[in-house]
Amino acid sequence: MSKDLILAPGYAPGRLHVSWLQSAGWRISLLPRLLLIALFVLCTSLPAVAAEKVYRVGVTAFRDNAVTVREWGPTMDFLSAQIPGARFEVVPLNLPGFEAALSRRELDFVLTNPQHYIVMETRYGVSRIATLVKQENGRTVNQFGGVIFTRSDRHEINRLQDLRDLRIAAVDRTSFAGFLLQYDIFERAGIDLDEDCHVQFLGFPQDLVVKAVLEGRADAGFVRTGVLEAMASEGHMTLSQVRILNSVGNTEFPFMISTELFPEWPLATAPHVSIEITNRVAAALLLMPPDSPAARAARYYRWSTPLEYQRVQTVMRRHAIYPYDQREPIAVADVLREYAFHLLGGVVVFTLSLGVLYVRTDRLNMALQSSRQKLSEMAHTDALTGLPNRNLLDDRLALALAHARRSHERIAVCLIDLDRFKPINDTWGHEVGDEVLREVASRLEAVLREGDTVARWGGDEFVLLLDGLNTDRQLEEIMQRVLDSIAADLTACPGGHVSASIGVSLYPVDAHDATLLLKHADAAMYQAKREGGNRFVAYSGALA
């Protein structure tokens, strides 16, 4: 008998027990005891591990895989921190890799270019929930395009026609901004890339295209906007080494570009992901602070509600790209003759199931519409006052500027800061202060014209967006109504009084873009403060 085990008398071999509590019971050797302890620790830790759900986010690696992981890892960490019990991982993939991963249900979310998104939407039922927004050189953009470039010392290449019979480097035929947009430009210029040029597809990352041109292995290259600037900032090249062909003069867009602009990359969810997780991911991204560390790591600024991709579909239709490629017509009589039995059986099954499915589908649609409406309100509305927030103000200001450029009208951006608001917070408390802000917001909405916008900028600051201003007198009348309305006795705080200091900046007199208009309005507002408040000051060059 072994000296390490004590066998209880009367037990059969199949029911061997260890007498742990007998006086000689601790004779078990050290190694089995360590194994039992390790097994206990492992078993007790399993529930905690199992409780964490991993969500894989496929990201198109238009540059190096390691760069993609480094850039998008912080965004995944942000989502993991915002959604307890969930862990998000970035999965860098090339375009064909998405197809295989989605078919095996190995991806829960995808972030890719618009053309590829439309293909995956058709094939795999993914659905967009947010769109990237970037900021470069002080400008906020949610669009991108393609670039056609050559080396700066290739003086004989100045036009697209000069590239006939020359070598052109691109990443992949399925790349939207790395090939299709440029292909569209060449076709409209009467050049067939497949017949008139020698296109070399080098694959991802797009850095390979830039290197091929700089090293003389290609005469020109196609990449998406921002790649050249990113490589230059990383020290891999200088922008003076390249020259842009078919350059589009767009002062509002911060990158070199050769094509039209199209909506930025969408983040989409796979159909097997629950509505709850989808909504929580969308809400977390839409509420991510602008220019957060996670956003800076991936070279974006924030997220917006999903944009429409109709212009992308137009380009794809023009070139008959899946799912808009031509199909041979199928005669209805042939289908009925070949599949009559199957169709009849399908109609019967469908009819029997329709009653049950209708109720569930109706409830699901109502829940989804309610969730989308709440997400939209969260993304565009200030929670305290119900006014538009900065996100919605940015959109309306961009639309107003575009309309003003076409109609040659003036618009005014007015930045309002409340005078004597801090004493109300200090004396009556923050709850009363919040009521005062809501009352001021209501008064501003009441005195403005239909079509004007009032938004909460933050704290006790508001922004007015006024369009269709024909005369200075009209502006003065509106400003006086605003000042009188704010200075009236407060219902929310009897005995308390506030007034307003307003800075006004005019388009096109003072600036031509949103950033400068807001900056100049801010400078004018501080001048109104210095002059004693309860007044408005129009911006002038002396305040710069």
C-alpha positions as CSV (number, residue, x, y, z in Angstrom):
1,M,0.0,0.0,0.0
2,S,1.3,3.5,-0.9
3,K,2.4,5.6,2.0
4,D,0.9,8.7,0.4
5,L,-2.8,7.6,0.6
6,I,-4.9,6.1,3.3
7,L,-7.7,3.9,2.0
8,A,-10.9,3.8,4.0
9,P,-11.6,0.1,4.8
10,G,-14.5,-1.5,3.0
11,Y,-14.4,0.7,-0.1
12,A,-14.2,-0.9,-3.5
13,P,-11.4,0.1,-6.0
14,G,-14.0,2.0,-8.1
15,R,-14.9,4.1,-5.0
16,L,-11.5,5.0,-3.7
17,H,-11.6,7.9,-1.2
18,V,-8.8,10.0,0.5
19,S,-9.2,10.4,4.2
20,W,-8.4,14.1,4.5
21,L,-9.4,14.5,8.1
22,Q,-7.6,11.5,9.6
23,S,-4.4,12.1,11.6
24,A,-2.2,10.8,8.8
25,G,-4.5,12.4,6.1
26,W,-2.0,15.0,5.0
27,R,0.5,12.5,3.6
28,I,-0.5,13.4,0.0
29,S,2.7,14.4,-1.8
30,L,3.4,18.1,-2.6
31,L,2.9,17.8,-6.4
32,P,-0.7,16.5,-6.3
33,R,-1.6,19.2,-3.8
34,L,-0.2,22.0,-6.0
35,L,-2.2,20.6,-9.0
36,L,-5.4,20.6,-6.9
37,I,-4.8,24.2,-5.8
38,A,-4.2,25.3,-9.4
39,L,-7.3,23.5,-10.6
40,F,-9.4,25.2,-7.9
41,V,-8.0,28.7,-8.8
42,L,-8.7,28.0,-12.5
43,C,-12.2,26.9,-11.9
44,T,-13.1,29.9,-9.7
45,S,-11.7,32.3,-12.3
46,L,-13.6,30.8,-15.2
47,P,-16.9,32.7,-14.6
48,A,-15.2,36.0,-14.7
49,V,-13.5,35.2,-18.0
50,A,-16.7,33.8,-19.5
51,A,-18.6,36.9,-18.5
52,E,-16.6,39.1,-20.9
53,K,-18.0,39.1,-24.4
54,V,-15.4,39.8,-27.2
55,Y,-16.5,41.8,-30.2
56,R,-14.2,41.8,-33.3
57,V,-14.1,44.9,-35.4
58,G,-12.7,44.5,-38.9
59,V,-10.9,47.5,-40.2
60,T,-9.6,47.9,-43.7
61,A,-5.8,48.2,-43.5
62,F,-5.2,50.6,-46.3
63,R,-1.8,51.0,-44.7
64,D,0.3,48.5,-42.7
65,N,-1.5,46.0,-40.4
66,A,0.6,47.1,-37.4
67,V,-0.2,50.7,-38.1
68,T,-3.9,49.8,-38.2
69,V,-3.8,48.1,-34.9
70,R,-1.8,50.9,-33.3
71,E,-4.2,53.6,-34.6
72,W,-7.5,51.8,-33.9
73,G,-6.6,50.0,-30.7
74,P,-7.3,53.1,-28.5
75,T,-10.8,53.4,-30.0
76,M,-11.5,49.7,-29.1
77,D,-10.2,50.4,-25.6
78,F,-12.6,53.4,-25.4
79,L,-15.6,51.2,-26.4
80,S,-14.5,48.5,-23.9
81,A,-14.4,51.0,-21.1
82,Q,-17.8,52.5,-22.1
83,I,-19.6,49.1,-22.4
84,P,-19.1,47.0,-19.2
85,G,-18.8,43.3,-19.9
86,A,-17.7,43.8,-23.5
87,R,-14.2,43.8,-25.0
88,F,-13.6,45.1,-28.5
89,E,-10.6,44.0,-30.6
90,V,-9.4,45.5,-33.9
91,V,-8.9,43.0,-36.8
92,P,-6.9,44.5,-39.7
93,L,-8.0,43.0,-43.0
94,N,-7.6,43.5,-46.7
95,L,-10.8,43.8,-48.8
96,P,-11.0,40.0,-49.7
97,G,-10.3,39.2,-46.1
98,F,-13.6,40.8,-45.1
99,E,-15.6,38.5,-47.3
100,A,-14.1,35.4,-45.8
101,A,-14.4,36.6,-42.2
102,L,-18.0,37.8,-42.6
103,S,-19.1,34.5,-44.2
104,R,-17.7,32.7,-41.2
105,R,-19.4,35.2,-38.8
106,E,-15.9,36.1,-37.4
107,L,-16.6,39.8,-37.4
108,D,-19.2,41.7,-35.4
109,F,-18.5,45.2,-36.7
110,V,-16.8,46.5,-39.9
111,L,-15.0,49.8,-40.7
112,T,-14.2,50.2,-44.4
113,N,-14.5,52.4,-47.4
114,P,-18.0,53.3,-48.8
115,Q,-17.9,51.2,-51.9
116,H,-16.9,48.1,-49.9
117,Y,-19.6,48.8,-47.3
118,I,-22.3,48.9,-50.0
119,V,-21.0,45.5,-51.3
120,M,-21.1,44.0,-47.8
121,E,-24.5,45.5,-47.1
122,T,-25.8,43.7,-50.1
123,R,-24.1,40.4,-49.5
124,Y,-24.0,40.1,-45.7
125,G,-26.7,42.5,-44.5
126,V,-24.4,44.8,-42.5
127,S,-25.9,48.1,-41.4
128,R,-24.1,51.4,-40.9
129,I,-24.4,53.1,-37.4
130,A,-21.9,56.0,-37.5
131,T,-19.6,57.9,-39.9
132,L,-16.1,59.2,-39.3
133,V,-15.5,62.9,-38.9
134,K,-11.9,64.3,-39.3
135,Q,-10.3,67.6,-38.5
136,E,-7.2,68.8,-40.2
137,N,-5.6,72.3,-40.1
138,G,-8.5,73.5,-38.0
139,R,-11.2,72.3,-40.4
140,T,-13.8,69.6,-39.7
141,V,-14.4,67.2,-42.6
142,N,-16.5,64.1,-43.0
143,Q,-15.6,63.4,-46.6
144,F,-12.6,62.1,-48.5
145,G,-11.5,61.4,-52.1
146,G,-8.7,60.1,-54.3
147,V,-5.3,61.5,-55.3
148,I,-3.4,61.1,-58.6
149,F,0.3,62.0,-58.2
150,T,3.7,61.7,-59.8
151,R,7.2,62.6,-58.8
152,S,7.9,66.4,-58.7
153,D,10.9,65.9,-61.0
154,R,8.8,64.3,-63.8
155,H,8.4,67.6,-65.7
156,E,7.0,65.9,-68.8
157,I,3.9,64.7,-66.8
158,N,1.5,67.5,-66.3
159,R,-1.9,66.3,-67.5
160,L,-3.8,63.0,-67.3
161,Q,-3.3,62.6,-71.1
162,D,0.5,62.5,-70.4
163,L,0.1,59.2,-68.6
164,R,-0.9,57.3,-71.8
165,D,1.4,54.2,-72.2
166,L,3.0,54.9,-68.8
167,R,3.1,52.8,-65.6
168,I,0.5,53.6,-62.9
169,A,0.6,52.0,-59.4
170,A,-2.5,51.3,-57.4
171,V,-3.4,49.1,-54.5
172,D,-6.4,47.1,-55.7
173,R,-9.1,47.2,-58.3
174,T,-11.8,47.1,-55.6
175,S,-10.3,50.1,-53.7
176,F,-12.8,53.0,-53.8
177,A,-10.5,56.0,-53.2
178,G,-7.4,54.1,-54.3
179,F,-8.6,53.2,-57.8
180,L,-12.3,53.6,-58.6
181,L,-12.5,57.4,-58.2
182,Q,-9.4,57.8,-60.3
183,Y,-10.7,55.4,-62.9
184,D,-13.9,57.5,-63.1
185,I,-11.8,60.7,-63.6
186,F,-9.8,59.1,-66.4
187,E,-12.9,57.7,-68.2
188,R,-14.5,61.1,-68.2
189,A,-11.3,62.5,-69.7
190,G,-11.5,59.9,-72.5
191,I,-8.7,57.6,-71.2
192,D,-9.3,53.9,-70.8
193,L,-6.9,52.8,-68.0
194,D,-7.1,49.2,-69.1
195,E,-6.3,49.9,-72.7
196,D,-4.2,53.1,-72.7
197,C,-2.1,52.7,-69.6
198,H,-0.1,50.0,-67.7
199,V,-1.7,49.6,-64.3
200,Q,0.2,47.7,-61.6
201,F,-1.8,46.5,-58.6
202,L,0.6,46.3,-55.6
203,G,-1.9,45.4,-52.9
204,F,-2.2,47.1,-49.4
205,P,-0.8,49.0,-47.7
206,Q,-1.1,52.1,-49.9
207,D,2.5,53.1,-48.8
208,L,3.7,50.6,-51.4
209,V,2.2,52.8,-54.1
210,V,4.0,55.9,-52.9
211,K,7.3,54.0,-52.6
212,A,6.9,52.6,-56.1
213,V,6.5,56.1,-57.6
214,L,9.3,57.7,-55.5
215,E,11.7,54.8,-56.4
216,G,10.9,55.1,-60.2
217,R,9.2,51.7,-60.5
218,A,6.0,53.5,-61.5
219,D,5.4,56.8,-63.3
220,A,2.3,57.8,-61.3
221,G,0.2,56.5,-58.5
222,F,-3.3,56.4,-57.0
223,V,-4.0,56.7,-53.2
224,R,-6.7,58.0,-51.0
225,T,-6.6,61.5,-49.6
226,G,-4.4,61.9,-46.5
227,V,-2.0,59.1,-47.2
228,L,0.7,61.4,-48.6
229,E,0.3,63.9,-45.7
230,A,0.4,61.0,-43.2
231,M,3.6,59.5,-44.6
232,A,5.2,63.0,-44.7
233,S,4.3,63.6,-41.0
234,E,5.9,60.2,-40.1
235,G,9.1,61.1,-41.9
236,H,8.9,58.6,-44.7
237,M,8.9,61.3,-47.4
238,T,8.4,65.0,-48.0
239,L,5.5,66.5,-49.9
240,S,8.0,68.4,-52.1
241,Q,8.9,65.0,-53.7
242,V,5.5,64.7,-55.3
243,R,3.2,66.7,-57.6
244,I,-0.6,66.3,-57.8
245,L,-2.3,65.8,-61.2
246,N,-5.8,67.0,-61.9
247,S,-5.6,69.0,-58.6
248,V,-9.0,70.2,-57.3
249,G,-8.7,73.6,-55.7
250,N,-10.8,73.2,-52.6
251,T,-9.8,75.7,-49.9
252,E,-12.2,74.1,-47.4
253,F,-10.6,70.6,-47.7
254,P,-7.3,70.2,-45.8
255,F,-5.7,67.5,-48.0
256,M,-4.4,67.4,-51.6
257,I,-7.1,65.9,-53.8
258,S,-7.7,65.0,-57.5
259,T,-11.3,63.9,-57.4
260,E,-14.7,64.8,-56.0
261,L,-15.4,64.4,-52.3
262,F,-17.4,61.5,-50.9
263,P,-18.7,60.6,-47.4
264,E,-16.1,59.2,-45.0
265,W,-15.9,55.6,-43.9
266,P,-18.9,54.2,-42.1
267,L,-18.9,51.8,-39.1
268,A,-21.4,49.0,-39.7
269,T,-22.7,46.2,-37.5
270,A,-23.2,42.6,-38.6
271,P,-26.8,41.3,-38.6
272,H,-26.1,38.8,-35.8
273,V,-25.2,41.5,-33.3
274,S,-28.0,42.4,-30.9
275,I,-29.8,45.7,-31.2
276,E,-28.8,46.5,-27.6
277,I,-25.1,46.2,-28.2
278,T,-25.4,48.0,-31.6
279,N,-27.2,51.0,-29.9
280,R,-24.7,51.1,-27.1
281,V,-21.8,51.2,-29.5
282,A,-23.4,53.9,-31.6
283,A,-24.2,56.0,-28.5
284,A,-20.7,55.6,-27.1
285,L,-19.1,56.8,-30.4
286,L,-21.5,59.7,-31.0
287,L,-20.9,60.9,-27.4
288,M,-17.1,60.5,-27.7
289,P,-15.5,63.9,-26.8
290,P,-14.1,65.6,-29.9
291,D,-10.4,65.2,-30.4
292,S,-10.1,62.6,-27.6
293,P,-6.9,60.6,-27.2
294,A,-8.6,57.6,-29.0
295,A,-9.6,59.8,-31.9
296,R,-6.2,61.4,-32.2
297,A,-4.5,57.9,-32.3
298,A,-6.6,57.0,-35.4
299,R,-6.3,60.5,-37.0
300,Y,-10.0,61.4,-36.7
301,Y,-11.9,64.0,-34.8
302,R,-15.2,62.5,-33.8
303,W,-18.2,60.5,-35.1
304,S,-21.4,61.6,-36.6
305,T,-24.8,59.9,-37.3
306,P,-24.5,57.7,-40.4
307,L,-24.4,59.6,-43.7
308,E,-26.1,58.7,-47.0
309,Y,-24.0,57.1,-49.7
310,Q,-26.1,57.8,-52.8
311,R,-23.2,59.6,-54.6
312,V,-21.1,56.5,-54.0
313,Q,-23.8,54.3,-55.5
314,T,-24.0,56.7,-58.5
315,V,-20.4,56.1,-59.3
316,M,-20.8,52.3,-58.8
317,R,-23.8,52.3,-61.1
318,R,-22.0,54.3,-63.7
319,H,-19.3,51.6,-63.9
320,A,-21.7,48.6,-63.4
321,I,-19.9,47.5,-60.2
322,Y,-21.5,44.9,-58.0
323,P,-24.3,45.0,-56.9
324,Y,-25.2,47.3,-59.8
325,D,-23.7,45.2,-62.5
326,Q,-25.8,44.1,-65.4
327,R,-27.6,40.7,-65.2
328,E,-29.2,38.8,-68.0
329,P,-33.0,39.1,-68.0
330,I,-34.9,36.0,-66.8
331,A,-38.3,35.2,-68.3
332,V,-41.1,34.9,-65.8
333,A,-42.6,32.0,-67.8
334,D,-39.3,30.0,-67.5
335,V,-39.2,30.5,-63.7
336,L,-42.8,29.4,-63.2
337,R,-42.3,26.4,-65.4
338,E,-39.1,25.3,-63.7
339,Y,-40.0,26.1,-60.1
340,A,-43.8,25.9,-60.0
341,F,-44.0,23.3,-57.2
342,H,-41.4,25.1,-55.1
343,L,-43.0,28.5,-55.5
344,L,-46.4,27.1,-54.5
345,G,-45.0,25.5,-51.4
346,G,-43.2,28.7,-50.6
347,V,-46.4,30.7,-50.9
348,V,-48.2,28.3,-48.6
349,V,-45.5,28.4,-45.9
350,F,-45.2,32.2,-46.2
351,T,-49.0,32.7,-45.8
352,L,-49.1,30.5,-42.7
353,S,-46.1,32.2,-41.1
354,L,-47.1,35.8,-42.0
355,G,-49.5,36.3,-39.1
356,V,-46.9,35.3,-36.5
357,L,-44.0,37.2,-38.2
358,Y,-46.1,40.4,-38.7
359,V,-46.5,41.1,-35.0
360,R,-42.8,40.4,-34.1
361,T,-41.5,42.4,-37.1
362,D,-43.8,45.3,-36.3
363,R,-42.6,45.4,-32.6
364,L,-39.0,45.1,-33.7
365,N,-39.4,48.0,-36.2
366,M,-41.0,50.2,-33.6
367,A,-38.2,49.5,-31.1
368,L,-35.5,50.1,-33.8
369,Q,-37.2,53.4,-34.9
370,S,-37.4,54.5,-31.3
371,S,-33.8,53.7,-30.7
372,R,-32.6,55.5,-33.8
373,Q,-34.7,58.6,-32.9
374,K,-33.2,58.6,-29.4
375,L,-29.7,58.3,-30.8
376,S,-30.3,61.1,-33.2
377,E,-31.6,63.3,-30.4
378,M,-28.7,62.5,-28.1
379,A,-26.2,63.3,-30.9
380,H,-27.7,66.7,-31.9
381,T,-29.6,68.1,-28.9
382,D,-28.4,69.8,-25.7
383,A,-29.7,67.7,-22.8
384,L,-30.4,70.7,-20.5
385,T,-32.1,73.2,-22.8
386,G,-33.3,71.1,-25.7
387,L,-31.5,73.4,-28.1
388,P,-29.3,72.2,-31.0
389,N,-25.8,71.4,-29.7
390,R,-22.4,71.9,-31.3
391,N,-22.8,69.0,-33.7
392,L,-26.1,70.2,-35.1
393,L,-24.8,73.8,-35.2
394,D,-21.8,72.7,-37.3
395,D,-24.1,71.0,-39.8
396,R,-26.5,74.0,-40.0
397,L,-23.6,76.5,-40.3
398,A,-22.1,74.5,-43.2
399,L,-25.4,74.4,-45.0
400,A,-26.0,78.1,-44.4
401,L,-22.5,79.0,-45.8
402,A,-23.1,76.9,-48.9
403,H,-26.5,78.6,-49.5
404,A,-24.9,82.0,-48.9
405,R,-22.2,81.4,-51.4
406,R,-24.7,80.5,-54.1
407,S,-27.2,83.3,-53.3
408,H,-24.6,86.0,-52.3
409,E,-26.4,86.7,-49.1
410,R,-25.1,87.7,-45.7
411,I,-25.2,85.6,-42.6
412,A,-24.3,86.5,-39.1
413,V,-22.8,84.3,-36.4
414,C,-23.5,85.7,-32.9
415,L,-21.8,84.4,-29.8
416,I,-23.7,85.2,-26.6
417,D,-22.2,85.1,-23.1
418,L,-24.5,85.9,-20.1
419,D,-23.4,88.7,-17.7
420,R,-23.8,88.2,-13.9
421,F,-24.7,84.5,-14.3
422,K,-22.0,83.3,-11.8
423,P,-23.5,85.1,-8.8
424,I,-26.8,83.4,-9.5
425,N,-25.1,80.0,-9.4
426,D,-23.2,81.0,-6.2
427,T,-26.2,82.5,-4.4
428,W,-29.2,80.3,-5.5
429,G,-27.4,77.1,-6.5
430,H,-26.8,75.2,-9.7
431,E,-30.4,73.9,-10.0
432,V,-31.7,77.5,-10.1
433,G,-28.8,78.3,-12.5
434,D,-30.0,75.5,-14.8
435,E,-33.6,76.9,-14.7
436,V,-32.2,80.3,-15.7
437,L,-30.4,78.8,-18.7
438,R,-33.6,77.0,-19.8
439,E,-35.6,80.3,-19.5
440,V,-33.0,82.2,-21.5
441,A,-33.0,79.5,-24.2
442,S,-36.8,79.7,-24.4
443,R,-36.7,83.5,-24.7
444,L,-34.1,83.3,-27.5
445,E,-36.3,80.9,-29.5
446,A,-39.2,83.3,-29.0
447,V,-37.6,86.4,-30.4
448,L,-35.8,85.0,-33.4
449,R,-37.2,84.8,-36.8
450,E,-38.4,81.6,-38.4
451,G,-35.4,79.9,-40.1
452,D,-32.8,81.3,-37.6
453,T,-30.9,79.0,-35.3
454,V,-30.1,79.3,-31.6
455,A,-27.7,76.6,-30.2
456,R,-26.2,76.1,-26.8
457,W,-22.4,76.5,-27.1
458,G,-21.6,75.3,-23.6
459,G,-21.9,76.7,-20.0
460,D,-23.7,80.0,-20.2
461,E,-22.8,80.6,-23.8
462,F,-25.2,80.5,-26.8
463,V,-24.8,80.9,-30.6
464,L,-27.2,82.5,-33.0
465,L,-27.1,81.8,-36.7
466,L,-29.0,84.5,-38.7
467,D,-29.3,84.4,-42.5
468,G,-31.0,86.6,-45.1
469,L,-29.7,89.8,-43.5
470,N,-30.3,92.5,-46.0
471,T,-29.3,95.6,-44.0
472,D,-27.3,96.6,-40.9
473,R,-30.5,98.0,-39.5
474,Q,-32.2,94.6,-39.6
475,L,-29.3,93.1,-37.6
476,E,-29.4,95.9,-35.0
477,E,-33.1,95.3,-34.5
478,I,-32.7,91.6,-33.9
479,M,-29.8,92.2,-31.5
480,Q,-31.8,94.7,-29.5
481,R,-34.7,92.3,-29.2
482,V,-32.3,89.6,-27.9
483,L,-30.7,92.0,-25.4
484,D,-34.1,93.2,-24.1
485,S,-35.4,89.7,-23.8
486,I,-32.5,88.4,-21.8
487,A,-32.4,91.5,-19.5
488,A,-36.1,91.1,-18.5
489,D,-37.0,89.9,-15.0
490,L,-36.3,86.3,-14.4
491,T,-39.2,84.0,-13.5
492,A,-36.8,81.2,-12.5
493,C,-34.9,83.5,-10.1
494,P,-37.0,86.3,-8.6
495,G,-34.8,89.2,-7.8
496,G,-31.9,88.0,-10.0
497,H,-31.0,89.6,-13.2
498,V,-28.7,88.7,-16.1
499,S,-27.8,90.5,-19.3
500,A,-25.8,89.5,-22.4
501,S,-22.6,90.4,-24.1
502,I,-22.9,89.5,-27.8
503,G,-20.1,89.3,-30.5
504,V,-21.2,89.4,-34.1
505,S,-19.2,88.1,-37.1
506,L,-20.6,88.5,-40.7
507,Y,-20.1,86.4,-43.8
508,P,-18.6,87.3,-46.2
509,V,-17.4,90.6,-44.6
510,D,-15.4,89.2,-41.7
511,A,-14.6,85.6,-42.8
512,H,-15.5,82.9,-45.4
513,D,-15.4,79.8,-43.3
514,A,-17.1,78.5,-40.1
515,T,-14.0,78.4,-37.9
516,L,-13.0,82.0,-38.5
517,L,-16.6,83.3,-38.2
518,L,-16.8,81.7,-34.7
519,K,-13.3,82.9,-33.8
520,H,-14.1,86.5,-34.8
521,A,-17.5,86.4,-33.0
522,D,-15.7,85.3,-29.8
523,A,-13.3,88.2,-30.1
524,A,-16.1,90.7,-30.5
525,M,-18.0,89.1,-27.6
526,Y,-15.0,89.7,-25.3
527,Q,-14.9,93.3,-26.5
528,A,-18.6,93.7,-25.5
529,K,-17.6,92.3,-22.0
530,R,-14.8,94.9,-21.7
531,E,-17.3,97.7,-22.6
532,G,-19.5,96.8,-19.7
533,G,-21.8,94.1,-21.1
534,N,-25.5,94.3,-22.0
535,R,-24.6,95.2,-25.6
536,F,-23.5,93.7,-28.9
537,V,-20.2,94.4,-30.7
538,A,-19.7,93.7,-34.4
539,Y,-16.3,92.3,-35.3
540,S,-13.7,94.5,-36.9
541,G,-10.1,94.0,-38.0
542,A,-8.9,96.0,-34.9
543,L,-10.1,93.1,-32.6
544,A,-7.9,90.5,-34.4
